[in-house]
Amino acid sequence: MNAYPPLPPITEDDIAQFLLHTPDFFERHAELLAAVQLTSPHTGRAISLLERQVEVLRERLRQLELRAAEMIRHGQDNTSLLERLHRWTCALLAVDDPARVPDAVTGGLAQAFDVPQVALKLWGCDARWADAPYAQGASDDARAFATSLQQPYCGPNPGLEAAQWLPDPAAAASIALLPLRRAADAPAFGLLVLASPDARRFQADAATDFLARIGELAAAALARLLPEPH
């Protein structure tokens, strides 16, 4: 007589799969819902399966409430940023004298976005503004570096030349460098420097989309100081 091979032992996964695919099990054995005792991770006392399920649902609800609150907060923060950007942009559009645009860019950013330090350098300006302070002092290396930036740089102050343009370079724990271009594929004609004593203000892993928009708007306004393109 041939002996049957021994059956493999039933594992916890087997039990879990059985319960998952047999949803009416607890309908046929309702007494188990109250009889099974589990340890609550919150109180440490023994509770029933039903009580544990309620705890799990409450925890899920709490997590959803936290996520909803965070989304609302981010939405409010984004709305505030857009309002500030709008006001700054309107102020730039209202400047009728090109010579006042650099101050409107830097001073407006400092005020609208609470940036402690802002610096600006331009090169290739029209002869009418070639002697202005913002048109002086950027080396060839700084110009090449600005052109090499395909997106704003955010992070700690690495001691770059651009950081020395700030009123107080030693107080700049974090900086953002925004290249200024006429077009996305054009070389940079300037560099905008934002700095903060807070090392977390401009973090290296921060998203740069908003800063890129600021750079584009600033470049559009400051392009009035350049010679007319041929």
Contacts in CASP RR format, 6 or more apart in sequence:
PFRMAT RR
TARGET T0000
AUTHOR 0000-0000-0000
METHOD contacts of the structure
MODEL  1
MNAYPPLPPITEDDIAQFLLHTPDFFERHAELLAAVQLTSPHTGRAISLL
ERQVEVLRERLRQLELRAAEMIRHGQDNTSLLERLHRWTCALLAVDDPAR
VPDAVTGGLAQAFDVPQVALKLWGCDARWADAPYAQGASDDARAFATSLQ
QPYCGPNPGLEAAQWLPDPAAAASIALLPLRRAADAPAFGLLVLASPDAR
RFQADAATDFLARIGELAAAALARLLPEPH
18 25 0 8 1.000
19 25 0 8 1.000
26 32 0 8 1.000
26 33 0 8 1.000
32 49 0 8 1.000
33 48 0 8 1.000
33 49 0 8 1.000
33 50 0 8 1.000
34 48 0 8 1.000
34 49 0 8 1.000
34 50 0 8 1.000
35 48 0 8 1.000
36 48 0 8 1.000
36 49 0 8 1.000
37 46 0 8 1.000
37 47 0 8 1.000
37 48 0 8 1.000
38 46 0 8 1.000
38 47 0 8 1.000
38 48 0 8 1.000
38 49 0 8 1.000
38 51 0 8 1.000
38 52 0 8 1.000
39 45 0 8 1.000
39 46 0 8 1.000
39 47 0 8 1.000
40 46 0 8 1.000
40 47 0 8 1.000
40 51 0 8 1.000
40 52 0 8 1.000
40 55 0 8 1.000
41 55 0 8 1.000
42 55 0 8 1.000
47 55 0 8 1.000
81 210 0 8 1.000
84 112 0 8 1.000
84 113 0 8 1.000
85 112 0 8 1.000
85 210 0 8 1.000
85 213 0 8 1.000
85 214 0 8 1.000
85 217 0 8 1.000
87 112 0 8 1.000
88 108 0 8 1.000
88 109 0 8 1.000
88 112 0 8 1.000
88 113 0 8 1.000
88 217 0 8 1.000
89 217 0 8 1.000
91 104 0 8 1.000
91 108 0 8 1.000
92 101 0 8 1.000
92 104 0 8 1.000
92 105 0 8 1.000
92 217 0 8 1.000
92 218 0 8 1.000
92 221 0 8 1.000
93 221 0 8 1.000
95 101 0 8 1.000
95 104 0 8 1.000
95 221 0 8 1.000
98 129 0 8 1.000
98 224 0 8 1.000
98 225 0 8 1.000
99 129 0 8 1.000
99 132 0 8 1.000
101 221 0 8 1.000
101 222 0 8 1.000
101 224 0 8 1.000
101 225 0 8 1.000
102 120 0 8 1.000
102 122 0 8 1.000
102 132 0 8 1.000
102 134 0 8 1.000
102 222 0 8 1.000
102 225 0 8 1.000
104 221 0 8 1.000
105 120 0 8 1.000
105 192 0 8 1.000
105 218 0 8 1.000
105 221 0 8 1.000
105 222 0 8 1.000
106 118 0 8 1.000
106 119 0 8 1.000
106 120 0 8 1.000
106 192 0 8 1.000
107 118 0 8 1.000
109 115 0 8 1.000
109 118 0 8 1.000
109 192 0 8 1.000
109 194 0 8 1.000
109 214 0 8 1.000
109 218 0 8 1.000
110 116 0 8 1.000
110 117 0 8 1.000
110 118 0 8 1.000
115 194 0 8 1.000
115 195 0 8 1.000
115 196 0 8 1.000
116 171 0 8 1.000
116 195 0 8 1.000
116 196 0 8 1.000
116 197 0 8 1.000
117 166 0 8 1.000
117 167 0 8 1.000
117 168 0 8 1.000
117 171 0 8 1.000
117 172 0 8 1.000
117 193 0 8 1.000
117 194 0 8 1.000
117 195 0 8 1.000
117 196 0 8 1.000
118 192 0 8 1.000
118 193 0 8 1.000
118 194 0 8 1.000
118 195 0 8 1.000
119 162 0 8 1.000
119 165 0 8 1.000
119 166 0 8 1.000
119 167 0 8 1.000
119 192 0 8 1.000
119 193 0 8 1.000
119 195 0 8 1.000
120 134 0 8 1.000
120 165 0 8 1.000
120 190 0 8 1.000
120 191 0 8 1.000
120 192 0 8 1.000
120 193 0 8 1.000
120 222 0 8 1.000
121 134 0 8 1.000
121 135 0 8 1.000
121 137 0 8 1.000
121 138 0 8 1.000
121 142 0 8 1.000
121 162 0 8 1.000
121 165 0 8 1.000
121 190 0 8 1.000
121 191 0 8 1.000
122 134 0 8 1.000
122 135 0 8 1.000
122 138 0 8 1.000
122 180 0 8 1.000
122 189 0 8 1.000
122 190 0 8 1.000
122 222 0 8 1.000
122 225 0 8 1.000
122 226 0 8 1.000
123 135 0 8 1.000
123 138 0 8 1.000
123 143 0 8 1.000
123 189 0 8 1.000
123 190 0 8 1.000
124 130 0 8 1.000
124 135 0 8 1.000
124 189 0 8 1.000
124 226 0 8 1.000
124 227 0 8 1.000
125 132 0 8 1.000
125 135 0 8 1.000
125 225 0 8 1.000
125 226 0 8 1.000
126 225 0 8 1.000
126 226 0 8 1.000
126 227 0 8 1.000
127 227 0 8 1.000
129 135 0 8 1.000
129 225 0 8 1.000
135 225 0 8 1.000
138 161 0 8 1.000
138 190 0 8 1.000
138 191 0 8 1.000
139 161 0 8 1.000
141 161 0 8 1.000
142 160 0 8 1.000
142 161 0 8 1.000
142 162 0 8 1.000
142 191 0 8 1.000
143 188 0 8 1.000
143 190 0 8 1.000
145 160 0 8 1.000
145 161 0 8 1.000
145 162 0 8 1.000
145 191 0 8 1.000
146 162 0 8 1.000
146 177 0 8 1.000
146 179 0 8 1.000
146 180 0 8 1.000
146 188 0 8 1.000
146 190 0 8 1.000
146 191 0 8 1.000
147 179 0 8 1.000
147 187 0 8 1.000
147 188 0 8 1.000
149 177 0 8 1.000
149 179 0 8 1.000
149 188 0 8 1.000
151 208 0 8 1.000
151 212 0 8 1.000
152 176 0 8 1.000
152 177 0 8 1.000
152 178 0 8 1.000
152 179 0 8 1.000
152 208 0 8 1.000
152 211 0 8 1.000
152 212 0 8 1.000
152 215 0 8 1.000
153 175 0 8 1.000
153 176 0 8 1.000
153 177 0 8 1.000
154 174 0 8 1.000
154 175 0 8 1.000
154 176 0 8 1.000
154 202 0 8 1.000
154 203 0 8 1.000
154 204 0 8 1.000
154 206 0 8 1.000
154 208 0 8 1.000
154 211 0 8 1.000
155 174 0 8 1.000
155 175 0 8 1.000
155 176 0 8 1.000
155 202 0 8 1.000
155 203 0 8 1.000
155 204 0 8 1.000
155 206 0 8 1.000
156 173 0 8 1.000
156 174 0 8 1.000
156 175 0 8 1.000
156 199 0 8 1.000
156 204 0 8 1.000
157 163 0 8 1.000
157 169 0 8 1.000
157 172 0 8 1.000
157 173 0 8 1.000
157 174 0 8 1.000
157 175 0 8 1.000
157 195 0 8 1.000
159 169 0 8 1.000
160 177 0 8 1.000
162 175 0 8 1.000
162 177 0 8 1.000
162 191 0 8 1.000
162 193 0 8 1.000
163 169 0 8 1.000
163 172 0 8 1.000
163 175 0 8 1.000
163 193 0 8 1.000
163 195 0 8 1.000
165 193 0 8 1.000
166 172 0 8 1.000
166 193 0 8 1.000
166 195 0 8 1.000
171 195 0 8 1.000
171 197 0 8 1.000
172 195 0 8 1.000
172 196 0 8 1.000
172 197 0 8 1.000
173 196 0 8 1.000
173 197 0 8 1.000
173 198 0 8 1.000
173 199 0 8 1.000
173 201 0 8 1.000
174 195 0 8 1.000
174 196 0 8 1.000
174 198 0 8 1.000
174 199 0 8 1.000
174 200 0 8 1.000
174 201 0 8 1.000
174 202 0 8 1.000
174 203 0 8 1.000
175 193 0 8 1.000
175 194 0 8 1.000
175 195 0 8 1.000
175 196 0 8 1.000
175 202 0 8 1.000
176 193 0 8 1.000
176 194 0 8 1.000
176 195 0 8 1.000
176 202 0 8 1.000
176 208 0 8 1.000
176 211 0 8 1.000
177 191 0 8 1.000
177 192 0 8 1.000
177 193 0 8 1.000
178 191 0 8 1.000
178 192 0 8 1.000
178 193 0 8 1.000
178 194 0 8 1.000
178 211 0 8 1.000
178 212 0 8 1.000
178 214 0 8 1.000
178 215 0 8 1.000
178 218 0 8 1.000
179 188 0 8 1.000
179 190 0 8 1.000
179 191 0 8 1.000
179 215 0 8 1.000
180 188 0 8 1.000
180 189 0 8 1.000
180 190 0 8 1.000
180 191 0 8 1.000
180 192 0 8 1.000
180 215 0 8 1.000
180 218 0 8 1.000
180 219 0 8 1.000
180 222 0 8 1.000
181 187 0 8 1.000
181 188 0 8 1.000
181 189 0 8 1.000
181 219 0 8 1.000
182 189 0 8 1.000
182 219 0 8 1.000
182 223 0 8 1.000
182 226 0 8 1.000
182 229 0 8 1.000
189 219 0 8 1.000
189 222 0 8 1.000
189 223 0 8 1.000
189 226 0 8 1.000
190 219 0 8 1.000
190 222 0 8 1.000
192 214 0 8 1.000
192 215 0 8 1.000
192 218 0 8 1.000
194 202 0 8 1.000
194 211 0 8 1.000
195 202 0 8 1.000
196 202 0 8 1.000
END
